[in-house]
Amino acid sequence: MFGNILIGLLIIALFFAIPAWPYSTKWGYYPIGIIGSVLVLMLIFSLIGLI
């Protein structure tokens, strides 16, 4: 149950981390890369059954 909520929140955060605003273009893709990596790890842990 908690894992599904956490994965849902990470997907929403991944959407909002896209550098679309002028002030965030200098950040590059670091925020979306970090959140995407955490999302992939959470999905792997969920499939293994650790969450």
C-alpha positions in Angstrom: 0.0 0.0 0.0 2.7 2.5 1.0 4.8 1.5 -2.0 2.0 2.3 -4.4 1.5 5.7 -2.9 5.2 6.5 -3.0 5.5 5.4 -6.6 2.5 7.6 -7.5 4.1 10.6 -5.8 7.4 10.0 -7.6 5.6 9.9 -10.9 3.9 13.2 -10.1 7.3 14.7 -9.0 8.9 13.4 -12.2 6.3 15.3 -14.2 6.9 18.6 -12.3 10.7 18.2 -12.5 10.8 18.8 -16.3 12.9 21.9 -16.8 10.2 24.0 -18.6 10.5 27.4 -16.9 13.2 29.9 -17.9 14.9 29.9 -14.5 15.1 26.1 -14.4 16.8 25.6 -17.8 20.2 26.1 -16.3 19.6 23.1 -14.0 19.6 20.8 -17.0 18.1 17.4 -16.5 19.6 16.7 -13.1 16.3 17.0 -11.2 14.4 14.7 -13.6 17.3 12.3 -13.7 17.5 12.0 -9.9 13.7 11.5 -9.5 13.6 9.1 -12.4 16.4 7.0 -10.9 14.6 6.9 -7.6 11.4 5.9 -9.4 13.2 3.0 -11.2 14.7 1.8 -7.9 11.3 2.0 -6.2 9.7 0.0 -9.1 12.4 -2.7 -8.8 12.0 -2.9 -5.1 8.3 -3.2 -5.5 8.6 -6.0 -8.1 11.0 -7.8 -5.8 8.7 -7.4 -2.9 10.8 -5.4 -0.5 8.2 -2.6 -0.3 
